[in-house]
Amino acid sequence: MIKKNIFLTGFVGVGKSTIISKVIKQLSLNISGFSVAREGKKNNWNSFYLIDASSLSKDNQPRKNEFNRFAFRNDYSKNWEINIQVFDKLGVQLLTNIDDADVVIMDELGRFELTAFKFQKKVKEVLNSGKPVLGVIKDESNAFLDDIRNRKDVQIFRVTLENREEVYKEVLCLIKQIISMKE
């Protein structure tokens, strides 16, 4: 049985989101869901924004503002200020309008949404729906992420610098199969 919920995991910067973008463009997918835009220096980000995943297929710059910024820190601080309402309002909204989507994007699920319970509930609803999901799951353990990893309908690919092209081809093939089964 093919698992319809596919997640990528691995170290920061190995190409997980790039694989998702390539799959979307290669298959000309109609997508919904969310992605994350970052601000700051690579691997030393200071702001994260929740954005509409449809911007990934249109090559337009995502909007970044106080309404979709869910995490912020000063340049010299290790402490993040988290705005859970961004997940529980915008995140839920982005995961609600999925009827016309071929695939729902969840890039990425991690630690910042640990207390965003409405968002977590919506994520699980989407995973339980008939829609295929393609996403990124942070390479760490917490109750929310572990629940997703332990689902029988979830397949996880570990992406490394060495295998990312192979993972791309495998995920591309899987998404093609899943979509063709729905037609």
Backbone as a printed PyTorch tensor [residue, N CA C, xyz], in Angstrom:
tensor([[[  0.8350,  -1.1910,   0.0000],
         [  0.0000,   0.0000,   0.0000],
         [  0.8790,   1.2530,   0.0000]],

        [[  0.5490,   2.1830,  -0.8530],
         [  1.2970,   3.4400,  -0.9260],
         [  0.8160,   4.3670,   0.1780]],

        [[  1.7590,   4.9250,   0.9030],
         [  1.4340,   5.8900,   1.9550],
         [  1.3010,   7.2610,   1.3120]],

        [[  0.1790,   7.9410,   1.5640],
         [ -0.1180,   9.1940,   0.8610],
         [  0.4610,  10.4280,   1.5290]],

        [[  0.9740,  10.3000,   2.7260],
         [  1.5660,  11.4310,   3.4450],
         [  3.0800,  11.2570,   3.4590]],

        [[  3.7660,  12.1060,   2.7260],
         [  5.2140,  11.9740,   2.5380],
         [  5.9100,  13.1610,   3.1890]],

        [[  6.8650,  12.8560,   4.0540],
         [  7.6380,  13.9080,   4.7100],
         [  9.1220,  13.6820,   4.4810]],

        [[  9.8310,  14.7950,   4.3710],
         [ 11.2830,  14.7890,   4.2520],
         [ 11.8510,  15.2760,   5.5720]],

        [[ 12.9860,  14.7170,   5.9650],
         [ 13.6620,  15.1620,   7.1750],
         [ 15.1580,  15.1530,   6.9090]],

        [[ 15.9010,  15.8130,   7.7670],
         [ 17.3530,  15.8770,   7.6040],
         [ 17.8870,  17.1800,   8.1460]],

        [[ 19.1890,  17.3280,   8.0660],
         [ 19.8400,  18.5280,   8.5880],
         [ 19.3950,  19.7770,   7.8350]],

        [[ 19.5650,  20.9100,   8.4690],
         [ 19.2590,  22.2070,   7.8630],
         [ 20.1280,  22.3920,   6.6160]],

        [[ 19.4950,  22.8360,   5.5270],
         [ 20.2470,  23.2020,   4.3310],
         [ 20.6090,  22.0750,   3.3890]],

        [[ 20.0440,  20.8620,   3.5920],
         [ 20.4020,  19.7600,   2.6940],
         [ 19.5470,  19.7120,   1.4270]],

        [[ 18.4610,  20.4980,   1.3830],
         [ 17.6700,  20.5520,   0.1600],
         [ 16.2600,  19.9970,   0.2620]],

        [[ 15.7250,  19.8850,   1.4620],
         [ 14.3740,  19.3340,   1.6330],
         [ 13.3220,  20.1940,   0.9270]],

        [[ 13.3320,  21.4780,   1.1990],
         [ 12.3550,  22.3830,   0.5700],
         [ 12.5960,  22.4980,  -0.9280]],

        [[ 13.8400,  22.3970,  -1.3390],
         [ 14.1670,  22.4280,  -2.7680],
         [ 13.5540,  21.2270,  -3.4770]],

        [[ 13.6070,  20.0630,  -2.8420],
         [ 12.9880,  18.8670,  -3.4250],
         [ 11.4940,  19.0990,  -3.6170]],

        [[ 10.8410,  19.6580,  -2.6050],
         [  9.4010,  19.9280,  -2.7090],
         [  9.1240,  20.8840,  -3.8650]],

        [[  9.8830,  21.9610,  -3.9550],
         [  9.6940,  22.9290,  -5.0510],
         [  9.8840,  22.2800,  -6.4160]],

        [[ 10.8960,  21.4300,  -6.5350],
         [ 11.1540,  20.7620,  -7.8150],
         [ 10.0150,  19.8190,  -8.1930]],

        [[  9.4840,  19.0900,  -7.2190],
         [  8.3640,  18.1780,  -7.4870],
         [  7.1420,  18.9700,  -7.9440]],

        [[  6.8460,  20.0660,  -7.2380],
         [  5.6940,  20.9120,  -7.5910],
         [  5.8200,  21.4070,  -9.0270]],

        [[  6.9950,  21.9080,  -9.3740],
         [  7.1940,  22.4730, -10.7140],
         [  7.2240,  21.3920, -11.7910]],

        [[  7.8690,  20.2830, -11.5030],
         [  7.9710,  19.2000, -12.4900],
         [  6.5960,  18.6500, -12.8630]],

        [[  5.7110,  18.5380, -11.8730],
         [  4.3920,  17.9460, -12.1140],
         [  3.2990,  18.9900, -12.3390]],

        [[  3.6710,  20.2710, -12.3010],
         [  2.6900,  21.3670, -12.4380],
         [  1.4950,  21.1560, -11.5100]],

        [[  1.8020,  20.9230, -10.2460],
         [  0.7650,  20.6030,  -9.2680],
         [ -0.0230,  21.8250,  -8.8320]],

        [[ -1.3060,  21.6100,  -8.6080],
         [ -2.1510,  22.6010,  -7.9460],
         [ -2.0080,  22.3210,  -6.4490]],

        [[ -1.4480,  23.2690,  -5.7160],
         [ -1.1310,  23.0010,  -4.3170],
         [ -1.8470,  23.9680,  -3.3870]],

        [[ -1.9660,  23.5230,  -2.1500],
         [ -2.3970,  24.3910,  -1.0590],
         [ -1.5470,  24.0080,   0.1440]],

        [[ -1.7750,  24.6930,   1.2570],
         [ -0.9840,  24.4140,   2.4440],
         [ -0.0990,  25.5880,   2.7850]],

        [[  1.0170,  25.2900,   3.4350],
         [  1.8880,  26.3600,   3.9010],
         [  3.3530,  26.0160,   3.6960]],

        [[  4.1310,  27.0660,   3.6850],
         [  5.5810,  26.9680,   3.6710],
         [  6.1020,  28.0220,   4.6390]],

        [[  7.3940,  28.0170,   4.8520],
         [  8.0120,  28.9690,   5.7750],
         [  9.0200,  29.8160,   5.0130]],

        [[  8.9140,  31.1250,   5.1950],
         [  9.9270,  32.0460,   4.6680],
         [ 10.7990,  32.4680,   5.8430]],

        [[ 12.0690,  32.6500,   5.5670],
         [ 13.0280,  32.9880,   6.6210],
         [ 13.6530,  34.3430,   6.3520]],

        [[ 14.1230,  34.9640,   7.4270],
         [ 14.8470,  36.2230,   7.3230],
         [ 16.0820,  36.1380,   8.2080]],

        [[ 17.1660,  36.6960,   7.7290],
         [ 18.4180,  36.6690,   8.4780],
         [ 19.4960,  35.9980,   7.6580]],

        [[ 20.5510,  35.5890,   8.3360],
         [ 21.6560,  34.9090,   7.6650],
         [ 21.4080,  33.4090,   7.6780]],

        [[ 21.8130,  32.7350,   6.5990],
         [ 21.5850,  31.3010,   6.4830],
         [ 22.1000,  30.5760,   7.7200]],

        [[ 21.2610,  29.7030,   8.2480],
         [ 21.5280,  28.9230,   9.4590],
         [ 21.6580,  29.7790,  10.7100]],

        [[ 21.3670,  31.0650,  10.5960],
         [ 21.3320,  31.9600,  11.7580],
         [ 20.1530,  32.9200,  11.5730]],

        [[ 18.9860,  32.3340,  11.3280],
         [ 17.7890,  33.1030,  11.0210],
         [ 17.3270,  33.8940,  12.2320]],

        [[ 16.6610,  35.0320,  11.9930],
         [ 16.1040,  35.7790,  13.1220],
         [ 14.5950,  35.9720,  13.0230]],

        [[ 13.9800,  35.5770,  11.9120],
         [ 12.5230,  35.6430,  11.7790],
         [ 12.0310,  34.5240,  10.8710]],

        [[ 10.8550,  33.9990,  11.2140],
         [ 10.1930,  32.9870,  10.4000],
         [  8.7670,  33.4360,  10.1230]],

        [[  8.3290,  33.2280,   8.8800],
         [  7.0040,  33.6540,   8.4350],
         [  6.2550,  32.4670,   7.8330]],

        [[  4.9760,  32.3510,   8.1620],
         [  4.1210,  31.3330,   7.5720],
         [  3.5220,  31.9120,   6.2920]],

        [[  3.7230,  31.2220,   5.1830],
         [  3.2450,  31.7480,   3.8990],
         [  2.3890,  30.7080,   3.1730]],

        [[  1.5660,  31.1920,   2.2870],
         [  0.7130,  30.3470,   1.4630],
         [  1.6010,  29.5490,   0.5080]],

        [[  1.4730,  28.2370,   0.5420],
         [  2.3160,  27.3840,  -0.3020],
         [  2.1060,  27.6370,  -1.7870]],

        [[  0.9600,  28.1860,  -2.1660],
         [  0.7270,  28.4240,  -3.5970],
         [  1.7560,  29.3820,  -4.1850]],

        [[  2.3920,  30.1940,  -3.3530],
         [  3.4430,  31.0900,  -3.8550],
         [  4.6490,  30.3030,  -4.3690]],

        [[  4.8070,  29.0520,  -3.9320],
         [  5.9250,  28.2240,  -4.3970],
         [  5.7930,  27.8840,  -5.8750]],

        [[  4.5580,  27.7260,  -6.3400],
         [  4.3650,  27.3400,  -7.7400],
         [  4.2900,  28.5410,  -8.6690]],

        [[  4.2850,  29.7260,  -8.0990],
         [  4.1450,  30.9330,  -8.9250],
         [  5.4270,  31.7560,  -8.9980]],

        [[  6.4580,  31.3360,  -8.3140],
         [  7.7480,  32.0410,  -8.3180],
         [  7.6400,  33.5010,  -7.9000]],

        [[  6.6320,  33.8390,  -7.0980],
         [  6.5710,  35.2200,  -6.6210],
         [  7.0560,  35.2870,  -5.1760]],

        [[  7.5490,  36.4430,  -4.8030],
         [  8.0930,  36.6150,  -3.4620],
         [  6.9780,  36.5490,  -2.4280]],

        [[  7.1540,  35.7370,  -1.3940],
         [  6.1370,  35.6720,  -0.3520],
         [  6.0930,  36.9660,   0.4560]],

        [[  4.9000,  37.3090,   0.9020],
         [  4.7500,  38.4890,   1.7550],
         [  5.1970,  38.1560,   3.1650]],

        [[  5.9890,  39.0570,   3.7200],
         [  6.4370,  38.8980,   5.1010],
         [  5.9940,  40.1310,   5.8660]],

        [[  5.2010,  39.9230,   6.9170],
         [  4.7510,  41.0430,   7.7380],
         [  4.4280,  40.5520,   9.1430]],

        [[  3.9820,  41.4560,   9.9940],
         [  3.7180,  41.0710,  11.3870],
         [  2.5540,  40.0980,  11.5120]],

        [[  1.7100,  39.9940,  10.4880],
         [  0.5530,  39.1080,  10.5610],
         [  0.9040,  37.6530,  10.2640]],

        [[  2.0210,  37.4190,   9.5950],
         [  2.4030,  36.0340,   9.3330],
         [  3.7620,  35.6630,   9.9400]],

        [[  4.3440,  36.5670,  10.7300],
         [  5.6080,  36.2410,  11.4170],
         [  5.2800,  35.4750,  12.6910]],

        [[  5.7580,  34.2340,  12.7590],
         [  5.4390,  33.4110,  13.9240],
         [  6.6000,  33.2530,  14.8950]],

        [[  7.8030,  33.6120,  14.4890],
         [  8.9450,  33.5190,  15.3990],
         [  9.9230,  34.6430,  15.0930]],

        [[ 10.4640,  35.2180,  16.1600],
         [ 11.3720,  36.3530,  16.0260],
         [ 12.3730,  36.3270,  17.1770]],

        [[ 13.5960,  36.7480,  16.8670],
         [ 14.5850,  36.9620,  17.9270],
         [ 15.5270,  38.0660,  17.4970]],

        [[ 16.0840,  38.7410,  18.4830],
         [ 17.1020,  39.7480,  18.2080],
         [ 18.3620,  39.0460,  17.7320]],

        [[ 19.2000,  39.7690,  17.0200],
         [ 20.4070,  39.1710,  16.4420],
         [ 21.2770,  38.4320,  17.4450]],

        [[ 21.3120,  38.9070,  18.6650],
         [ 22.2420,  38.3270,  19.6350],
         [ 21.5620,  37.4200,  20.6450]],

        [[ 20.2820,  37.2000,  20.4890],
         [ 19.5340,  36.4070,  21.4540],
         [ 19.3520,  34.9820,  20.9590]],

        [[ 19.3180,  34.0530,  21.8860],
         [ 18.9920,  32.6690,  21.5500],
         [ 17.5210,  32.3850,  21.8380]],

        [[ 16.8460,  33.3450,  22.4810],
         [ 15.4510,  33.1600,  22.8710],
         [ 14.5080,  33.6570,  21.7860]],

        [[ 13.6110,  32.7850,  21.3780],
         [ 12.6340,  33.1150,  20.3480],
         [ 11.3630,  33.6560,  20.9770]],

        [[ 10.7870,  34.6720,  20.3560],
         [  9.4390,  35.1230,  20.6810],
         [  8.5230,  34.4400,  19.6740]],

        [[  7.5540,  33.6900,  20.1860],
         [  6.6740,  32.8980,  19.3300],
         [  5.2650,  33.4890,  19.3570]],

        [[  4.6620,  33.6300,  18.1830],
         [  3.2810,  34.0900,  18.0670],
         [  2.4270,  32.9040,  17.6140]],

        [[  1.8680,  32.1930,  18.5780],
         [  1.0730,  30.9980,  18.3090],
         [ -0.1550,  31.3180,  17.4620]],

        [[ -0.6770,  32.5370,  17.5880],
         [ -1.8840,  32.9140,  16.8410],
         [ -1.6840,  32.8110,  15.3300]],

        [[ -0.4660,  33.0040,  14.8690],
         [ -0.2050,  32.8680,  13.4280],
         [ -0.5180,  31.4390,  12.9800]],

        [[ -0.1160,  30.4550,  13.7830],
         [ -0.4330,  29.0620,  13.4520],
         [ -1.9300,  28.7970,  13.5830]],

        [[ -2.4930,  29.2180,  14.7260],
         [ -3.8830,  28.8780,  15.0240],
         [ -4.8900,  29.6300,  14.1620]],

        [[ -4.4900,  30.7090,  13.5470],
         [ -5.3980,  31.4320,  12.6360],
         [ -4.9740,  31.2230,  11.1850]],

        [[ -3.8500,  31.8070,  10.7930],
         [ -3.4040,  31.7090,   9.4000],
         [ -3.0860,  30.2650,   9.0160]],

        [[ -2.3700,  29.5510,   9.8750],
         [ -2.0150,  28.1630,   9.5740],
         [ -3.2360,  27.2910,   9.3590]],

        [[ -4.2220,  27.4340,  10.2480],
         [ -5.4650,  26.6720,  10.1040],
         [ -6.1720,  27.0620,   8.8050]],

        [[ -6.2090,  28.3440,   8.5120],
         [ -6.8500,  28.8220,   7.2720],
         [ -6.1710,  28.2190,   6.0350]],

        [[ -4.8410,  28.2180,   6.0170],
         [ -4.1060,  27.6910,   4.8600],
         [ -4.3260,  26.1910,   4.6760]],

        [[ -4.6330,  25.4980,   5.7750],
         [ -4.8900,  24.0560,   5.6920],
         [ -6.3770,  23.7350,   5.5320]],

        [[ -7.2150,  24.7490,   5.4870],
         [ -8.6590,  24.5440,   5.3370],
         [ -9.0660,  24.5610,   3.8710]],

        [[ -8.4470,  25.3950,   3.0890],
         [ -8.8220,  25.5620,   1.6780],
         [ -8.0500,  24.5920,   0.7920]],

        [[ -8.3590,  23.2960,   0.9170],
         [ -7.5560,  22.2920,   0.2140],
         [ -8.3340,  21.5210,  -0.8540]],

        [[ -9.5980,  21.8330,  -1.0350],
         [-10.4460,  21.0260,  -1.9250],
         [ -9.9140,  20.9060,  -3.3490]],

        [[ -9.3810,  21.9790,  -3.8990],
         [ -8.9240,  21.9670,  -5.2910],
         [ -7.4680,  21.5390,  -5.4550]],

        [[ -6.8070,  21.2370,  -4.3690],
         [ -5.3750,  20.9190,  -4.4280],
         [ -5.1340,  19.4730,  -4.8470]],

        [[ -4.0840,  19.2820,  -5.6460],
         [ -3.5980,  17.9300,  -5.9290],
         [ -2.8410,  17.3950,  -4.7230]],

        [[ -2.0850,  18.2890,  -4.0870],
         [ -1.2320,  17.9390,  -2.9480],
         [ -1.2700,  19.0950,  -1.9530]],

        [[ -1.2530,  18.7420,  -0.6660],
         [ -1.1680,  19.7440,   0.3940],
         [  0.2800,  19.7960,   0.8760]],

        [[  0.8480,  20.9950,   0.8900],
         [  2.2330,  21.1960,   1.3190],
         [  2.2560,  21.5860,   2.7950]],

        [[  3.1360,  20.9450,   3.5640],
         [  3.3820,  21.3000,   4.9670],
         [  4.8950,  21.4100,   5.1460]],

        [[  5.4120,  22.5890,   4.9110],
         [  6.8660,  22.7940,   4.9280],
         [  7.2140,  23.9640,   5.8380]],

        [[  7.4490,  23.8020,   7.0670],
         [  7.7850,  22.5860,   7.7510],
         [  7.0770,  22.4860,   9.0800]],

        [[  6.9890,  21.2670,   9.5840],
         [  6.4640,  21.0450,  10.9300],
         [  7.6560,  20.9270,  11.8680]],

        [[  7.5710,  21.6170,  13.0190],
         [  8.7190,  21.6230,  13.9240],
         [  8.3490,  21.8600,  15.3650]],

        [[  9.1120,  22.7270,  16.0260],
         [  8.9310,  22.9560,  17.4620],
         [  8.1380,  24.2100,  17.7920]],

        [[  8.1220,  25.1810,  16.8930],
         [  7.4820,  26.4540,  17.2190],
         [  5.9750,  26.3070,  17.4290]],

        [[  5.3750,  25.3080,  16.8360],
         [  3.9270,  25.1340,  16.9370],
         [  3.5050,  24.1670,  18.0420]],

        [[  4.4050,  23.8830,  18.9790],
         [  4.1230,  22.9200,  20.0500],
         [  2.9030,  23.2580,  20.8890]],

        [[  2.5980,  24.5200,  21.0710],
         [  1.4180,  24.8900,  21.8610],
         [  0.3060,  25.4780,  20.9900]],

        [[  0.4150,  25.3310,  19.6970],
         [ -0.6290,  25.7910,  18.7670],
         [ -1.5790,  24.6130,  18.5200]],

        [[ -2.4630,  24.3850,  19.4730],
         [ -3.2730,  23.1670,  19.4540],
         [ -4.3250,  23.1500,  18.3470]],

        [[ -4.8730,  24.2940,  17.9790],
         [ -5.8240,  24.3360,  16.8560],
         [ -5.1070,  23.9550,  15.5610]],

        [[ -3.8970,  24.4650,  15.4020],
         [ -3.0920,  24.1490,  14.2220],
         [ -2.7660,  22.6570,  14.1940]],

        [[ -2.3310,  22.1100,  15.3210],
         [ -2.0060,  20.6830,  15.3840],
         [ -3.2150,  19.8260,  15.0110]],

        [[ -4.3790,  20.2140,  15.5190],
         [ -5.6120,  19.4800,  15.2010],
         [ -5.8830,  19.5250,  13.6980]],

        [[ -5.6910,  20.6920,  13.0860],
         [ -5.9310,  20.8420,  11.6450],
         [ -4.9330,  20.0160,  10.8360]],

        [[ -3.6760,  20.0060,  11.2520],
         [ -2.6650,  19.1790,  10.5800],
         [ -3.1240,  17.7260,  10.5700]],

        [[ -3.5850,  17.2410,  11.7150],
         [ -4.0230,  15.8430,  11.8080],
         [ -5.2630,  15.5930,  10.9540]],

        [[ -6.1750,  16.5650,  10.8880],
         [ -7.3580,  16.4360,  10.0170],
         [ -6.9360,  16.2850,   8.5580]],

        [[ -5.9810,  17.0910,   8.1380],
         [ -5.5150,  17.0170,   6.7430],
         [ -4.8290,  15.6780,   6.4890]],

        [[ -4.0130,  15.2230,   7.4380],
         [ -3.3530,  13.9280,   7.2760],
         [ -4.3780,  12.7950,   7.1840]],

        [[ -5.5140,  12.9480,   7.8590],
         [ -6.5770,  11.9410,   7.8300],
         [ -7.4650,  12.0470,   6.5920]],

        [[ -7.3740,  13.1600,   5.8780],
         [ -8.2260,  13.3800,   4.7030],
         [ -7.7250,  12.5280,   3.5340]],

        [[ -8.4310,  12.6000,   2.4420],
         [ -8.0090,  11.8650,   1.2520],
         [ -6.9030,  12.5480,   0.4690]],

        [[ -6.5390,  13.7660,   0.8670],
         [ -5.5310,  14.5380,   0.1250],
         [ -4.1200,  14.0520,   0.4430]],

        [[ -3.2850,  13.8950,  -0.5900],
         [ -1.8820,  13.5950,  -0.3320],
         [ -1.1790,  14.8130,   0.2690]],

        [[ -0.2290,  14.5500,   1.1440],
         [  0.5560,  15.6020,   1.7960],
         [  2.0180,  15.3960,   1.4410]],

        [[  2.6900,  16.4950,   1.1270],
         [  4.1370,  16.4980,   0.9240],
         [  4.6930,  17.5720,   1.8380]],

        [[  5.5820,  17.1760,   2.7390],
         [  6.0590,  18.1500,   3.7110],
         [  7.4460,  17.8710,   4.2280]],

        [[  7.8340,  18.7330,   5.1550],
         [  9.1090,  18.6000,   5.8590],
         [  8.7830,  18.4820,   7.3370]],

        [[  9.4260,  17.5360,   7.9970],
         [  9.2700,  17.3680,   9.4350],
         [ 10.6460,  17.5300,  10.0740]],

        [[ 10.7190,  18.4150,  11.0520],
         [ 11.9960,  18.7420,  11.6910],
         [ 12.6260,  17.4800,  12.2700]],

        [[ 13.9340,  17.4060,  12.1720],
         [ 14.6880,  16.2370,  12.6130],
         [ 14.9620,  16.3220,  14.1130]],

        [[ 13.8840,  16.3040,  14.8950],
         [ 13.9930,  16.2770,  16.3460],
         [ 12.7330,  15.6420,  16.8990]],

        [[ 12.7800,  15.3360,  18.1770],
         [ 11.6680,  14.6370,  18.8030],
         [ 10.8600,  15.5770,  19.6930]],

        [[  9.5470,  15.5620,  19.4990],
         [  8.6000,  16.1420,  20.4480],
         [  7.2790,  15.4130,  20.2260]],

        [[  6.3270,  15.5840,  21.1320],
         [  5.0850,  14.8070,  21.0830],
         [  4.3460,  14.9880,  19.7580]],

        [[  4.2530,  16.2130,  19.2800],
         [  3.5430,  16.5050,  18.0350],
         [  4.2080,  15.8070,  16.8480]],

        [[  5.5110,  15.9850,  16.7100],
         [  6.2250,  15.3900,  15.5730],
         [  6.2530,  13.8710,  15.6600]],

        [[  6.4320,  13.3490,  16.8690],
         [  6.4810,  11.8930,  17.0380],
         [  5.1460,  11.2420,  16.6860]],

        [[  4.0270,  11.9070,  17.0260],
         [  2.7040,  11.3880,  16.6380],
         [  2.6000,  11.2660,  15.1210]],

        [[  3.1070,  12.2570,  14.4200],
         [  3.0560,  12.2260,  12.9500],
         [  3.9590,  11.1220,  12.4120]],

        [[  5.1730,  11.0420,  12.9340],
         [  6.1140,  10.0120,  12.4650],
         [  5.5630,   8.5990,  12.6520]],

        [[  4.7950,   8.3920,  13.7190],
         [  4.3110,   7.0550,  14.0620],
         [  3.0310,   6.6470,  13.3370]],

        [[  2.5050,   7.5160,  12.5050],
         [  1.2950,   7.1840,  11.7500],
         [  1.6070,   6.1270,  10.6860]],

        [[  0.6550,   5.2410,  10.4570],
         [  0.8470,   4.1830,   9.4610],
         [  0.7490,   4.7010,   8.0220]],

        [[  0.1640,   5.8980,   7.8420],
         [  0.0020,   6.4530,   6.4930],
         [  1.0630,   7.4990,   6.1560]],

        [[  2.1430,   7.5260,   6.9360],
         [  3.2300,   8.4900,   6.7250],
         [  4.4930,   7.7560,   6.2970]],

        [[  5.1160,   8.2690,   5.2520],
         [  6.4180,   7.7710,   4.8140],
         [  7.4160,   8.9120,   4.9400]],

        [[  8.5540,   8.6280,   5.5700],
         [  9.5640,   9.6620,   5.8030],
         [ 10.8410,   9.3090,   5.0500]],

        [[ 11.3610,  10.2970,   4.3460],
         [ 12.6340,  10.1610,   3.6360],
         [ 13.6660,  11.0410,   4.3260]],

        [[ 14.8100,  10.4620,   4.6690],
         [ 15.9130,  11.2400,   5.2260],
         [ 16.7470,  11.7660,   4.0620]],

        [[ 16.8920,  13.0920,   4.0000],
         [ 17.6210,  13.7460,   2.9120],
         [ 19.0160,  14.1130,   3.4050]],

        [[ 20.0100,  13.7730,   2.5930],
         [ 21.3940,  14.1700,   2.8600],
         [ 21.9350,  14.8390,   1.5970]],

        [[ 23.0880,  15.4610,   1.7300],
         [ 23.7180,  16.0530,   0.5440],
         [ 24.0000,  14.9860,  -0.5030]],

        [[ 24.3160,  13.7670,  -0.0410],
         [ 24.6800,  12.6910,  -0.9560],
         [ 23.4750,  12.0670,  -1.6590]],

        [[ 22.3080,  12.0260,  -0.9980],
         [ 21.1800,  11.2890,  -1.5870],
         [ 20.0370,  12.1740,  -2.0790]],

        [[ 20.1950,  13.4810,  -2.0250],
         [ 19.0410,  14.3480,  -2.3000],
         [ 18.4960,  14.2080,  -3.7180]],

        [[ 19.3330,  13.9490,  -4.6930],
         [ 18.8290,  13.7690,  -6.0620],
         [ 18.0440,  12.4600,  -6.1660]],

        [[ 18.5400,  11.4320,  -5.5140],
         [ 17.8440,  10.1420,  -5.4970],
         [ 16.4980,  10.2630,  -4.7660]],

        [[ 16.4760,  10.9740,  -3.6360],
         [ 15.2250,  11.1810,  -2.8960],
         [ 14.2430,  11.9750,  -3.7540]],

        [[ 14.7310,  12.9930,  -4.4470],
         [ 13.8650,  13.7770,  -5.3410],
         [ 13.1730,  12.8610,  -6.3480]],

        [[ 13.9440,  11.9940,  -7.0040],
         [ 13.3780,  11.1030,  -8.0200],
         [ 12.3550,  10.1450,  -7.4120]],

        [[ 12.6640,   9.6400,  -6.2180],
         [ 11.7590,   8.7110,  -5.5440],
         [ 10.4440,   9.3960,  -5.1500]],

        [[ 10.5550,  10.5960,  -4.5900],
         [  9.3630,  11.3490,  -4.1790],
         [  8.5450,  11.7460,  -5.4060]],

        [[  9.2050,  12.1750,  -6.4570],
         [  8.5240,  12.5300,  -7.7030],
         [  7.6990,  11.3480,  -8.2080]],

        [[  8.3000,  10.1850,  -8.2330],
         [  7.6290,   8.9700,  -8.6920],
         [  6.4380,   8.6330,  -7.7860]],

        [[  6.6270,   8.7310,  -6.4870],
         [  5.5530,   8.4360,  -5.5350],
         [  4.3690,   9.3850,  -5.6950]],

        [[  4.6540,  10.6740,  -5.7950],
         [  3.5790,  11.6650,  -5.9510],
         [  2.8220,  11.4120,  -7.2570]],

        [[  3.5450,  11.0790,  -8.3290],
         [  2.8800,  10.7360,  -9.5980],
         [  1.9180,   9.5700,  -9.3950]],

        [[  2.3880,   8.5290,  -8.7020],
         [  1.5540,   7.3490,  -8.4470],
         [  0.3170,   7.7130,  -7.6300]],

        [[  0.5150,   8.4750,  -6.5660],
         [ -0.5910,   8.8440,  -5.6770],
         [ -1.6340,   9.6500,  -6.4400]],

        [[ -1.1830,  10.6050,  -7.2400],
         [ -2.1180,  11.4470,  -7.9990],
         [ -2.8540,  10.6230,  -9.0550]],

        [[ -2.1520,   9.7150,  -9.7190],
         [ -2.8060,   8.9000, -10.7540],
         [ -3.8470,   7.9610, -10.1420]],

        [[ -3.6670,   7.5500,  -8.9060],
         [ -4.6500,   6.7000,  -8.2300],
         [ -5.9270,   7.4790,  -7.9240]],

        [[ -5.8170,   8.7950,  -7.7660],
         [ -6.9720,   9.6300,  -7.4330],
         [ -7.8200,   9.9330,  -8.6670]],

        [[ -7.2310,   9.7980,  -9.8560],
         [ -7.9440,  10.1700, -11.0970],
         [ -8.8860,   9.0850, -11.5600]]])
